[in-house]
Amino acid sequence: MPPKRIAIVTSSTRRPRLNPTITQYVYDVLTTDPTLPTTPLETPDTNPRHIVFEILDLAKQSLPLYDESVIPASLPATDPTPHYSKAHTRAWSELVRQYDAFIFVTPQYNWSIPASLKNALDYLFHEWKGKPAGIVSYGGRGGGRRRNI
Ligand SMILES: Cc1cc2nc3c(=O)[nH]c(=O)nc-3n(C[C@H](O)[C@H](O)[C@H](O)COP(=O)(O)O)c2cc1C
């Protein structure tokens, strides 16, 4: 069994942005933690306990504002990728399917996530479903406050 692949997602896409610096910090902390059984992606490794961390930058995915004509949740759960109507969605689906878990590194924008992250999440459904996810947030006011409703 191959090692588990965990994507550390750089979620803001404006230029300039702070996100790549914080993503790199999270990556460095995780890949140097002696308690985690990490392995570099290029190292052949069949130990199922091992994990690989990879940085996935939303700014490099060329996703337009949501324009998919199908509803992601309505597609076949086992193989949704070929059923999307747009090439960029199929590419995004194929990429996300490769990961077993996600760490979203995200700023707060108006007490929520940036539109770039919401957009990237909305494009898919089964590719995320049931996979563990964590959030590292930051912001001008710390990134921890939730909007009162
Ligand atoms: C549109 C916008 C909205 C923001 N809203 C918040 C907010 O609600 N709370 C907060 O703590 N910081 C807020 N900030 C500050 C950002 O979290 C901070 O500038 C952060 O560094 C932005 O990350 P980035 O450089 O990766 O885009 C906001 C910034 C922008 C651009």
The ligand as an SDF file (V2000), in Angstrom:
LIG
                    3D

 31 33  0  0  0  0  0  0  0  0999 V2000
  -10.9030   41.1520    1.6330 C   0  0  0  0  0  0  0  0  0  0  0  0
  -10.1890   41.0040    2.9580 C   0  0  0  0  0  0  0  0  0  0  0  0
  -10.9310   40.7640    4.0960 C   0  0  0  0  0  0  0  0  0  0  0  0
  -10.3000   40.5600    5.3230 C   0  0  0  0  0  0  0  0  0  0  0  0
  -11.0460   40.2490    6.4320 N   0  0  0  0  0  0  0  0  0  0  0  0
  -10.4160   39.9160    7.5920 C   0  0  0  0  0  0  0  0  0  0  0  0
  -11.1660   39.4210    8.7050 C   0  0  0  0  0  0  0  0  0  0  0  0
  -12.3630   39.2920    8.6700 O   0  0  0  0  0  0  0  0  0  0  0  0
  -10.4920   39.0990    9.8400 N   0  0  0  0  0  0  0  0  0  0  0  0
   -9.1420   39.1890    9.9250 C   0  0  0  0  0  0  0  0  0  0  0  0
   -8.5870   38.8410   10.9470 O   0  0  0  0  0  0  0  0  0  0  0  0
   -8.4020   39.6580    8.8850 N   0  0  0  0  0  0  0  0  0  0  0  0
   -9.0100   40.0060    7.7250 C   0  0  0  0  0  0  0  0  0  0  0  0
   -8.2740   40.4560    6.6380 N   0  0  0  0  0  0  0  0  0  0  0  0
   -6.8240   40.5530    6.7750 C   0  0  0  0  0  0  0  0  0  0  0  0
   -6.1900   39.2990    6.1730 C   0  0  0  0  0  0  0  0  0  0  0  0
   -6.5550   38.1470    6.8830 O   0  0  0  0  0  0  0  0  0  0  0  0
   -4.6790   39.4420    6.1770 C   0  0  0  0  0  0  0  0  0  0  0  0
   -4.3530   40.5920    5.4100 O   0  0  0  0  0  0  0  0  0  0  0  0
   -4.0220   38.2280    5.5930 C   0  0  0  0  0  0  0  0  0  0  0  0
   -2.6300   38.3980    5.6090 O   0  0  0  0  0  0  0  0  0  0  0  0
   -4.4650   37.9730    4.1630 C   0  0  0  0  0  0  0  0  0  0  0  0
   -3.8640   36.8000    3.6760 O   0  0  0  0  0  0  0  0  0  0  0  0
   -3.2280   36.7320    2.2030 P   0  0  0  0  0  0  0  0  0  0  0  0
   -2.1300   37.7660    2.1750 O   0  0  0  0  0  0  0  0  0  0  0  0
   -2.6920   35.3630    2.0740 O   0  0  0  0  0  0  0  0  0  0  0  0
   -4.3350   37.0490    1.2500 O   0  0  0  0  0  0  0  0  0  0  0  0
   -8.8860   40.6700    5.4210 C   0  0  0  0  0  0  0  0  0  0  0  0
   -8.1400   40.9440    4.2480 C   0  0  0  0  0  0  0  0  0  0  0  0
   -8.7700   41.0820    3.0360 C   0  0  0  0  0  0  0  0  0  0  0  0
   -7.9480   41.3200    1.7820 C   0  0  0  0  0  0  0  0  0  0  0  0
  1  2  1  0
  2  3  1  0
  2 30  2  0
  3  4  2  0
  4  5  1  0
  4 28  1  0
  5  6  2  0
  6  7  1  0
  6 13  1  0
  7  8  2  0
  7  9  1  0
  9 10  1  0
 10 11  2  0
 10 12  1  0
 12 13  2  0
 13 14  1  0
 14 15  1  0
 14 28  1  0
 15 16  1  0
 16 17  1  0
 16 18  1  0
 18 19  1  0
 18 20  1  0
 20 21  1  0
 20 22  1  0
 22 23  1  0
 23 24  1  0
 24 25  2  0
 24 26  1  0
 24 27  1  0
 28 29  2  0
 29 30  1  0
 30 31  1  0
M  END
$$$$
